[in-house]
Amino acid sequence: MSLRRSFAGEISEETRRVVEPLLPPEGGYRLVGNEIDQIISDDDFVDMYASEGHPAVNPVVLALISVFQFLERLPNRAPAEAAVMRLD
């Protein structure tokens, strides 16, 4: 697996347009999303990936999933189910 895509490139304008009105300005999800690039970046993980091969899921996205899982107090299988059931 390779690390070819940056986190910023993963969020389309259409996704932003649909999701941003759903998140309260003072909410934890918006705060984490707005500040995540100050905490971790793709460069923190670059040594863990091969230089060639199929692009992996971005590690910053995986870290966000873990943070949101903790905030929601969800067990390991629940985040995938929650993503299917709701947009927020």
Phi and psi restraints in degrees (range 20) as a CNS / XPLOR table:
assign (resid 1 and name C) (resid 2 and name N)
       (resid 2 and name CA) (resid 2 and name C) 1.0 -115.9 20.0 2
assign (resid 2 and name N) (resid 2 and name CA)
       (resid 2 and name C) (resid 3 and name N) 1.0 162.5 20.0 2
assign (resid 2 and name C) (resid 3 and name N)
       (resid 3 and name CA) (resid 3 and name C) 1.0 -110.1 20.0 2
assign (resid 3 and name N) (resid 3 and name CA)
       (resid 3 and name C) (resid 4 and name N) 1.0 94.3 20.0 2
assign (resid 3 and name C) (resid 4 and name N)
       (resid 4 and name CA) (resid 4 and name C) 1.0 -112.1 20.0 2
assign (resid 4 and name N) (resid 4 and name CA)
       (resid 4 and name C) (resid 5 and name N) 1.0 -25.0 20.0 2
assign (resid 4 and name C) (resid 5 and name N)
       (resid 5 and name CA) (resid 5 and name C) 1.0 -103.3 20.0 2
assign (resid 5 and name N) (resid 5 and name CA)
       (resid 5 and name C) (resid 6 and name N) 1.0 139.6 20.0 2
assign (resid 5 and name C) (resid 6 and name N)
       (resid 6 and name CA) (resid 6 and name C) 1.0 -86.2 20.0 2
assign (resid 6 and name N) (resid 6 and name CA)
       (resid 6 and name C) (resid 7 and name N) 1.0 157.3 20.0 2
assign (resid 6 and name C) (resid 7 and name N)
       (resid 7 and name CA) (resid 7 and name C) 1.0 -59.4 20.0 2
assign (resid 7 and name N) (resid 7 and name CA)
       (resid 7 and name C) (resid 8 and name N) 1.0 -43.4 20.0 2
assign (resid 7 and name C) (resid 8 and name N)
       (resid 8 and name CA) (resid 8 and name C) 1.0 -59.8 20.0 2
assign (resid 8 and name N) (resid 8 and name CA)
       (resid 8 and name C) (resid 9 and name N) 1.0 -32.4 20.0 2
assign (resid 8 and name C) (resid 9 and name N)
       (resid 9 and name CA) (resid 9 and name C) 1.0 -75.7 20.0 2
assign (resid 9 and name N) (resid 9 and name CA)
       (resid 9 and name C) (resid 10 and name N) 1.0 -11.4 20.0 2
assign (resid 9 and name C) (resid 10 and name N)
       (resid 10 and name CA) (resid 10 and name C) 1.0 -79.1 20.0 2
assign (resid 10 and name N) (resid 10 and name CA)
       (resid 10 and name C) (resid 11 and name N) 1.0 -22.7 20.0 2
assign (resid 10 and name C) (resid 11 and name N)
       (resid 11 and name CA) (resid 11 and name C) 1.0 -99.3 20.0 2
assign (resid 11 and name N) (resid 11 and name CA)
       (resid 11 and name C) (resid 12 and name N) 1.0 112.4 20.0 2
assign (resid 11 and name C) (resid 12 and name N)
       (resid 12 and name CA) (resid 12 and name C) 1.0 -77.8 20.0 2
assign (resid 12 and name N) (resid 12 and name CA)
       (resid 12 and name C) (resid 13 and name N) 1.0 159.0 20.0 2
assign (resid 12 and name C) (resid 13 and name N)
       (resid 13 and name CA) (resid 13 and name C) 1.0 -62.8 20.0 2
assign (resid 13 and name N) (resid 13 and name CA)
       (resid 13 and name C) (resid 14 and name N) 1.0 -35.8 20.0 2
assign (resid 13 and name C) (resid 14 and name N)
       (resid 14 and name CA) (resid 14 and name C) 1.0 -62.8 20.0 2
assign (resid 14 and name N) (resid 14 and name CA)
       (resid 14 and name C) (resid 15 and name N) 1.0 -42.1 20.0 2
assign (resid 14 and name C) (resid 15 and name N)
       (resid 15 and name CA) (resid 15 and name C) 1.0 -63.4 20.0 2
assign (resid 15 and name N) (resid 15 and name CA)
       (resid 15 and name C) (resid 16 and name N) 1.0 -45.3 20.0 2
assign (resid 15 and name C) (resid 16 and name N)
       (resid 16 and name CA) (resid 16 and name C) 1.0 -57.9 20.0 2
assign (resid 16 and name N) (resid 16 and name CA)
       (resid 16 and name C) (resid 17 and name N) 1.0 -44.7 20.0 2
assign (resid 16 and name C) (resid 17 and name N)
       (resid 17 and name CA) (resid 17 and name C) 1.0 -62.0 20.0 2
assign (resid 17 and name N) (resid 17 and name CA)
       (resid 17 and name C) (resid 18 and name N) 1.0 -38.4 20.0 2
assign (resid 17 and name C) (resid 18 and name N)
       (resid 18 and name CA) (resid 18 and name C) 1.0 -78.6 20.0 2
assign (resid 18 and name N) (resid 18 and name CA)
       (resid 18 and name C) (resid 19 and name N) 1.0 -42.0 20.0 2
assign (resid 18 and name C) (resid 19 and name N)
       (resid 19 and name CA) (resid 19 and name C) 1.0 -85.5 20.0 2
assign (resid 19 and name N) (resid 19 and name CA)
       (resid 19 and name C) (resid 20 and name N) 1.0 -38.4 20.0 2
assign (resid 19 and name C) (resid 20 and name N)
       (resid 20 and name CA) (resid 20 and name C) 1.0 -56.1 20.0 2
assign (resid 20 and name N) (resid 20 and name CA)
       (resid 20 and name C) (resid 21 and name N) 1.0 -40.2 20.0 2
assign (resid 20 and name C) (resid 21 and name N)
       (resid 21 and name CA) (resid 21 and name C) 1.0 -65.4 20.0 2
assign (resid 21 and name N) (resid 21 and name CA)
       (resid 21 and name C) (resid 22 and name N) 1.0 -19.5 20.0 2
assign (resid 21 and name C) (resid 22 and name N)
       (resid 22 and name CA) (resid 22 and name C) 1.0 -80.1 20.0 2
assign (resid 22 and name N) (resid 22 and name CA)
       (resid 22 and name C) (resid 23 and name N) 1.0 -18.9 20.0 2
assign (resid 22 and name C) (resid 23 and name N)
       (resid 23 and name CA) (resid 23 and name C) 1.0 -100.0 20.0 2
assign (resid 23 and name N) (resid 23 and name CA)
       (resid 23 and name C) (resid 24 and name N) 1.0 123.9 20.0 2
assign (resid 23 and name C) (resid 24 and name N)
       (resid 24 and name CA) (resid 24 and name C) 1.0 -64.5 20.0 2
assign (resid 24 and name N) (resid 24 and name CA)
       (resid 24 and name C) (resid 25 and name N) 1.0 143.2 20.0 2
assign (resid 24 and name C) (resid 25 and name N)
       (resid 25 and name CA) (resid 25 and name C) 1.0 -55.8 20.0 2
assign (resid 25 and name N) (resid 25 and name CA)
       (resid 25 and name C) (resid 26 and name N) 1.0 -33.1 20.0 2
assign (resid 25 and name C) (resid 26 and name N)
       (resid 26 and name CA) (resid 26 and name C) 1.0 -94.8 20.0 2
assign (resid 26 and name N) (resid 26 and name CA)
       (resid 26 and name C) (resid 27 and name N) 1.0 5.2 20.0 2
assign (resid 26 and name C) (resid 27 and name N)
       (resid 27 and name CA) (resid 27 and name C) 1.0 -73.3 20.0 2
assign (resid 27 and name N) (resid 27 and name CA)
       (resid 27 and name C) (resid 28 and name N) 1.0 155.8 20.0 2
assign (resid 27 and name C) (resid 28 and name N)
       (resid 28 and name CA) (resid 28 and name C) 1.0 -64.2 20.0 2
assign (resid 28 and name N) (resid 28 and name CA)
       (resid 28 and name C) (resid 29 and name N) 1.0 -36.0 20.0 2
assign (resid 28 and name C) (resid 29 and name N)
       (resid 29 and name CA) (resid 29 and name C) 1.0 -66.3 20.0 2
assign (resid 29 and name N) (resid 29 and name CA)
       (resid 29 and name C) (resid 30 and name N) 1.0 -42.5 20.0 2
assign (resid 29 and name C) (resid 30 and name N)
       (resid 30 and name CA) (resid 30 and name C) 1.0 -65.7 20.0 2
assign (resid 30 and name N) (resid 30 and name CA)
       (resid 30 and name C) (resid 31 and name N) 1.0 -42.0 20.0 2
assign (resid 30 and name C) (resid 31 and name N)
       (resid 31 and name CA) (resid 31 and name C) 1.0 -59.7 20.0 2
assign (resid 31 and name N) (resid 31 and name CA)
       (resid 31 and name C) (resid 32 and name N) 1.0 -49.4 20.0 2
assign (resid 31 and name C) (resid 32 and name N)
       (resid 32 and name CA) (resid 32 and name C) 1.0 -61.9 20.0 2
assign (resid 32 and name N) (resid 32 and name CA)
       (resid 32 and name C) (resid 33 and name N) 1.0 -46.2 20.0 2
assign (resid 32 and name C) (resid 33 and name N)
       (resid 33 and name CA) (resid 33 and name C) 1.0 -61.1 20.0 2
assign (resid 33 and name N) (resid 33 and name CA)
       (resid 33 and name C) (resid 34 and name N) 1.0 -38.6 20.0 2
assign (resid 33 and name C) (resid 34 and name N)
       (resid 34 and name CA) (resid 34 and name C) 1.0 -74.4 20.0 2
assign (resid 34 and name N) (resid 34 and name CA)
       (resid 34 and name C) (resid 35 and name N) 1.0 -27.5 20.0 2
assign (resid 34 and name C) (resid 35 and name N)
       (resid 35 and name CA) (resid 35 and name C) 1.0 -104.9 20.0 2
assign (resid 35 and name N) (resid 35 and name CA)
       (resid 35 and name C) (resid 36 and name N) 1.0 -7.0 20.0 2
assign (resid 35 and name C) (resid 36 and name N)
       (resid 36 and name CA) (resid 36 and name C) 1.0 -58.5 20.0 2
assign (resid 36 and name N) (resid 36 and name CA)
       (resid 36 and name C) (resid 37 and name N) 1.0 -35.8 20.0 2
assign (resid 36 and name C) (resid 37 and name N)
       (resid 37 and name CA) (resid 37 and name C) 1.0 -69.7 20.0 2
assign (resid 37 and name N) (resid 37 and name CA)
       (resid 37 and name C) (resid 38 and name N) 1.0 -15.0 20.0 2
assign (resid 37 and name C) (resid 38 and name N)
       (resid 38 and name CA) (resid 38 and name C) 1.0 -84.9 20.0 2
assign (resid 38 and name N) (resid 38 and name CA)
       (resid 38 and name C) (resid 39 and name N) 1.0 -16.8 20.0 2
assign (resid 38 and name C) (resid 39 and name N)
       (resid 39 and name CA) (resid 39 and name C) 1.0 -98.9 20.0 2
assign (resid 39 and name N) (resid 39 and name CA)
       (resid 39 and name C) (resid 40 and name N) 1.0 -51.0 20.0 2
assign (resid 39 and name C) (resid 40 and name N)
       (resid 40 and name CA) (resid 40 and name C) 1.0 -137.4 20.0 2
assign (resid 40 and name N) (resid 40 and name CA)
       (resid 40 and name C) (resid 41 and name N) 1.0 155.8 20.0 2
assign (resid 40 and name C) (resid 41 and name N)
       (resid 41 and name CA) (resid 41 and name C) 1.0 -143.8 20.0 2
assign (resid 41 and name N) (resid 41 and name CA)
       (resid 41 and name C) (resid 42 and name N) 1.0 171.1 20.0 2
assign (resid 41 and name C) (resid 42 and name N)
       (resid 42 and name CA) (resid 42 and name C) 1.0 -56.3 20.0 2
assign (resid 42 and name N) (resid 42 and name CA)
       (resid 42 and name C) (resid 43 and name N) 1.0 -34.9 20.0 2
assign (resid 42 and name C) (resid 43 and name N)
       (resid 43 and name CA) (resid 43 and name C) 1.0 -60.8 20.0 2
assign (resid 43 and name N) (resid 43 and name CA)
       (resid 43 and name C) (resid 44 and name N) 1.0 -26.6 20.0 2
assign (resid 43 and name C) (resid 44 and name N)
       (resid 44 and name CA) (resid 44 and name C) 1.0 -68.1 20.0 2
assign (resid 44 and name N) (resid 44 and name CA)
       (resid 44 and name C) (resid 45 and name N) 1.0 -18.8 20.0 2
assign (resid 44 and name C) (resid 45 and name N)
       (resid 45 and name CA) (resid 45 and name C) 1.0 -116.0 20.0 2
assign (resid 45 and name N) (resid 45 and name CA)
       (resid 45 and name C) (resid 46 and name N) 1.0 -4.4 20.0 2
assign (resid 45 and name C) (resid 46 and name N)
       (resid 46 and name CA) (resid 46 and name C) 1.0 -57.0 20.0 2
assign (resid 46 and name N) (resid 46 and name CA)
       (resid 46 and name C) (resid 47 and name N) 1.0 -34.2 20.0 2
assign (resid 46 and name C) (resid 47 and name N)
       (resid 47 and name CA) (resid 47 and name C) 1.0 -72.6 20.0 2
assign (resid 47 and name N) (resid 47 and name CA)
       (resid 47 and name C) (resid 48 and name N) 1.0 -11.3 20.0 2
assign (resid 47 and name C) (resid 48 and name N)
       (resid 48 and name CA) (resid 48 and name C) 1.0 -90.5 20.0 2
assign (resid 48 and name N) (resid 48 and name CA)
       (resid 48 and name C) (resid 49 and name N) 1.0 -3.1 20.0 2
assign (resid 48 and name C) (resid 49 and name N)
       (resid 49 and name CA) (resid 49 and name C) 1.0 -121.0 20.0 2
assign (resid 49 and name N) (resid 49 and name CA)
       (resid 49 and name C) (resid 50 and name N) 1.0 152.2 20.0 2
assign (resid 49 and name C) (resid 50 and name N)
       (resid 50 and name CA) (resid 50 and name C) 1.0 -74.2 20.0 2
assign (resid 50 and name N) (resid 50 and name CA)
       (resid 50 and name C) (resid 51 and name N) 1.0 161.6 20.0 2
assign (resid 50 and name C) (resid 51 and name N)
       (resid 51 and name CA) (resid 51 and name C) 1.0 -83.8 20.0 2
assign (resid 51 and name N) (resid 51 and name CA)
       (resid 51 and name C) (resid 52 and name N) 1.0 -10.8 20.0 2
assign (resid 51 and name C) (resid 52 and name N)
       (resid 52 and name CA) (resid 52 and name C) 1.0 -139.1 20.0 2
assign (resid 52 and name N) (resid 52 and name CA)
       (resid 52 and name C) (resid 53 and name N) 1.0 168.5 20.0 2
assign (resid 52 and name C) (resid 53 and name N)
       (resid 53 and name CA) (resid 53 and name C) 1.0 112.7 20.0 2
assign (resid 53 and name N) (resid 53 and name CA)
       (resid 53 and name C) (resid 54 and name N) 1.0 177.0 20.0 2
assign (resid 53 and name C) (resid 54 and name N)
       (resid 54 and name CA) (resid 54 and name C) 1.0 -63.5 20.0 2
assign (resid 54 and name N) (resid 54 and name CA)
       (resid 54 and name C) (resid 55 and name N) 1.0 135.1 20.0 2
assign (resid 54 and name C) (resid 55 and name N)
       (resid 55 and name CA) (resid 55 and name C) 1.0 -63.7 20.0 2
assign (resid 55 and name N) (resid 55 and name CA)
       (resid 55 and name C) (resid 56 and name N) 1.0 134.6 20.0 2
assign (resid 55 and name C) (resid 56 and name N)
       (resid 56 and name CA) (resid 56 and name C) 1.0 -85.8 20.0 2
assign (resid 56 and name N) (resid 56 and name CA)
       (resid 56 and name C) (resid 57 and name N) 1.0 168.5 20.0 2
assign (resid 56 and name C) (resid 57 and name N)
       (resid 57 and name CA) (resid 57 and name C) 1.0 -62.9 20.0 2
assign (resid 57 and name N) (resid 57 and name CA)
       (resid 57 and name C) (resid 58 and name N) 1.0 134.9 20.0 2
assign (resid 57 and name C) (resid 58 and name N)
       (resid 58 and name CA) (resid 58 and name C) 1.0 -59.1 20.0 2
assign (resid 58 and name N) (resid 58 and name CA)
       (resid 58 and name C) (resid 59 and name N) 1.0 132.9 20.0 2
assign (resid 58 and name C) (resid 59 and name N)
       (resid 59 and name CA) (resid 59 and name C) 1.0 -65.0 20.0 2
assign (resid 59 and name N) (resid 59 and name CA)
       (resid 59 and name C) (resid 60 and name N) 1.0 -26.8 20.0 2
assign (resid 59 and name C) (resid 60 and name N)
       (resid 60 and name CA) (resid 60 and name C) 1.0 -67.5 20.0 2
assign (resid 60 and name N) (resid 60 and name CA)
       (resid 60 and name C) (resid 61 and name N) 1.0 -39.2 20.0 2
assign (resid 60 and name C) (resid 61 and name N)
       (resid 61 and name CA) (resid 61 and name C) 1.0 -62.9 20.0 2
assign (resid 61 and name N) (resid 61 and name CA)
       (resid 61 and name C) (resid 62 and name N) 1.0 -43.3 20.0 2
assign (resid 61 and name C) (resid 62 and name N)
       (resid 62 and name CA) (resid 62 and name C) 1.0 -62.8 20.0 2
assign (resid 62 and name N) (resid 62 and name CA)
       (resid 62 and name C) (resid 63 and name N) 1.0 -38.3 20.0 2
assign (resid 62 and name C) (resid 63 and name N)
       (resid 63 and name CA) (resid 63 and name C) 1.0 -65.2 20.0 2
assign (resid 63 and name N) (resid 63 and name CA)
       (resid 63 and name C) (resid 64 and name N) 1.0 -40.9 20.0 2
assign (resid 63 and name C) (resid 64 and name N)
       (resid 64 and name CA) (resid 64 and name C) 1.0 -61.3 20.0 2
assign (resid 64 and name N) (resid 64 and name CA)
       (resid 64 and name C) (resid 65 and name N) 1.0 -40.5 20.0 2
assign (resid 64 and name C) (resid 65 and name N)
       (resid 65 and name CA) (resid 65 and name C) 1.0 -59.5 20.0 2
assign (resid 65 and name N) (resid 65 and name CA)
       (resid 65 and name C) (resid 66 and name N) 1.0 -43.2 20.0 2
assign (resid 65 and name C) (resid 66 and name N)
       (resid 66 and name CA) (resid 66 and name C) 1.0 -63.6 20.0 2
assign (resid 66 and name N) (resid 66 and name CA)
       (resid 66 and name C) (resid 67 and name N) 1.0 -42.0 20.0 2
assign (resid 66 and name C) (resid 67 and name N)
       (resid 67 and name CA) (resid 67 and name C) 1.0 -64.3 20.0 2
assign (resid 67 and name N) (resid 67 and name CA)
       (resid 67 and name C) (resid 68 and name N) 1.0 -46.3 20.0 2
assign (resid 67 and name C) (resid 68 and name N)
       (resid 68 and name CA) (resid 68 and name C) 1.0 -66.5 20.0 2
assign (resid 68 and name N) (resid 68 and name CA)
       (resid 68 and name C) (resid 69 and name N) 1.0 -35.5 20.0 2
assign (resid 68 and name C) (resid 69 and name N)
       (resid 69 and name CA) (resid 69 and name C) 1.0 -60.3 20.0 2
assign (resid 69 and name N) (resid 69 and name CA)
       (resid 69 and name C) (resid 70 and name N) 1.0 -43.2 20.0 2
assign (resid 69 and name C) (resid 70 and name N)
       (resid 70 and name CA) (resid 70 and name C) 1.0 -64.7 20.0 2
assign (resid 70 and name N) (resid 70 and name CA)
       (resid 70 and name C) (resid 71 and name N) 1.0 -45.1 20.0 2
assign (resid 70 and name C) (resid 71 and name N)
       (resid 71 and name CA) (resid 71 and name C) 1.0 -60.2 20.0 2
assign (resid 71 and name N) (resid 71 and name CA)
       (resid 71 and name C) (resid 72 and name N) 1.0 -35.6 20.0 2
assign (resid 71 and name C) (resid 72 and name N)
       (resid 72 and name CA) (resid 72 and name C) 1.0 -89.7 20.0 2
assign (resid 72 and name N) (resid 72 and name CA)
       (resid 72 and name C) (resid 73 and name N) 1.0 -4.3 20.0 2
assign (resid 72 and name C) (resid 73 and name N)
       (resid 73 and name CA) (resid 73 and name C) 1.0 55.0 20.0 2
assign (resid 73 and name N) (resid 73 and name CA)
       (resid 73 and name C) (resid 74 and name N) 1.0 49.0 20.0 2
assign (resid 73 and name C) (resid 74 and name N)
       (resid 74 and name CA) (resid 74 and name C) 1.0 -99.7 20.0 2
assign (resid 74 and name N) (resid 74 and name CA)
       (resid 74 and name C) (resid 75 and name N) 1.0 139.8 20.0 2
assign (resid 74 and name C) (resid 75 and name N)
       (resid 75 and name CA) (resid 75 and name C) 1.0 -69.8 20.0 2
assign (resid 75 and name N) (resid 75 and name CA)
       (resid 75 and name C) (resid 76 and name N) 1.0 172.6 20.0 2
assign (resid 75 and name C) (resid 76 and name N)
       (resid 76 and name CA) (resid 76 and name C) 1.0 -56.6 20.0 2
assign (resid 76 and name N) (resid 76 and name CA)
       (resid 76 and name C) (resid 77 and name N) 1.0 -38.7 20.0 2
assign (resid 76 and name C) (resid 77 and name N)
       (resid 77 and name CA) (resid 77 and name C) 1.0 -82.0 20.0 2
assign (resid 77 and name N) (resid 77 and name CA)
       (resid 77 and name C) (resid 78 and name N) 1.0 -21.5 20.0 2
assign (resid 77 and name C) (resid 78 and name N)
       (resid 78 and name CA) (resid 78 and name C) 1.0 -65.4 20.0 2
assign (resid 78 and name N) (resid 78 and name CA)
       (resid 78 and name C) (resid 79 and name N) 1.0 -35.8 20.0 2
assign (resid 78 and name C) (resid 79 and name N)
       (resid 79 and name CA) (resid 79 and name C) 1.0 -58.6 20.0 2
assign (resid 79 and name N) (resid 79 and name CA)
       (resid 79 and name C) (resid 80 and name N) 1.0 -39.7 20.0 2
assign (resid 79 and name C) (resid 80 and name N)
       (resid 80 and name CA) (resid 80 and name C) 1.0 -64.9 20.0 2
assign (resid 80 and name N) (resid 80 and name CA)
       (resid 80 and name C) (resid 81 and name N) 1.0 -42.0 20.0 2
assign (resid 80 and name C) (resid 81 and name N)
       (resid 81 and name CA) (resid 81 and name C) 1.0 -66.3 20.0 2
assign (resid 81 and name N) (resid 81 and name CA)
       (resid 81 and name C) (resid 82 and name N) 1.0 -39.8 20.0 2
assign (resid 81 and name C) (resid 82 and name N)
       (resid 82 and name CA) (resid 82 and name C) 1.0 -65.5 20.0 2
assign (resid 82 and name N) (resid 82 and name CA)
       (resid 82 and name C) (resid 83 and name N) 1.0 -38.2 20.0 2
assign (resid 82 and name C) (resid 83 and name N)
       (resid 83 and name CA) (resid 83 and name C) 1.0 -63.6 20.0 2
assign (resid 83 and name N) (resid 83 and name CA)
       (resid 83 and name C) (resid 84 and name N) 1.0 -34.8 20.0 2
assign (resid 83 and name C) (resid 84 and name N)
       (resid 84 and name CA) (resid 84 and name C) 1.0 -73.3 20.0 2
assign (resid 84 and name N) (resid 84 and name CA)
       (resid 84 and name C) (resid 85 and name N) 1.0 -34.7 20.0 2
assign (resid 84 and name C) (resid 85 and name N)
       (resid 85 and name CA) (resid 85 and name C) 1.0 -84.4 20.0 2
assign (resid 85 and name N) (resid 85 and name CA)
       (resid 85 and name C) (resid 86 and name N) 1.0 -24.8 20.0 2
assign (resid 85 and name C) (resid 86 and name N)
       (resid 86 and name CA) (resid 86 and name C) 1.0 -149.5 20.0 2
assign (resid 86 and name N) (resid 86 and name CA)
       (resid 86 and name C) (resid 87 and name N) 1.0 154.7 20.0 2
assign (resid 86 and name C) (resid 87 and name N)
       (resid 87 and name CA) (resid 87 and name C) 1.0 -86.8 20.0 2
assign (resid 87 and name N) (resid 87 and name CA)
       (resid 87 and name C) (resid 88 and name N) 1.0 -28.2 20.0 2
